[in-house]
Amino acid sequence: MTLQITLDLNDNDLKHFQLIMNQARSAAARIAPEDIVAGAEKLMAEIGESDAPEFVQERLASLRAMIDMLSDIDWRLPDEEADRVYNALTYFAEPEDLIPDEIPGIGFLDDAIMIELVARELKYEIEAYQDFCQFREQKRQTEHSGSASRDEWLQARREELQSKMRHKRKHKTAALAKKLFG
């Protein structure tokens, strides 16, 4: 038997999670980027070793994409976007959670919610990176034999996708500003 539970976070709930994220970001200002990534990696390992609920497990792909896009030498995420990803991962670098991870069944609930929120914040970055990885794998499988080198076709695709990512984020920000301010 399964039980489906839906959580609707209203504006006040989201503000609460944003406050928690802002506190984590302030605390993480003194943490090195590699320690931020290590914290996120540690969380992934803890969730993987636990019997965390499926709704938590399902969010790990987004967290993995955020971590990978920072270290993927082919993706070469520009500093501005890399800073956005590091900022998103700061919550996972702090040992103090909203809900202690040791509590069976719900210990990773706050982590799952935070992963979902930051994945939405980084939606275009994650989509662009996943598209890039898919493109790279397709090229790898077809053993590209054209005149362009691997570095050239990866660079062209990376630039195209990162430009598209920035355009989407800018358009979303402009639409939100218009909605808020008329």
Buried (B, 14 or more C-beta within 10 A) or exposed (E): EEEEEEEEEEEEEEEEBEEBBEBBBEBBEEBEBEEBBBBBBEBBEBBEEBEBBEBBBEBBEBBEBBBBBBEBEEBEBEEEBBEBBBBBBBBBBBEEBBEEBEEEEBBBBBBBBBBBBBBEBBBBBBBBBBBBBEBBEEBEEEEBEEEEEEEEBBBEBBEBBBEBBBEBBEEEEEEEEEEEEE
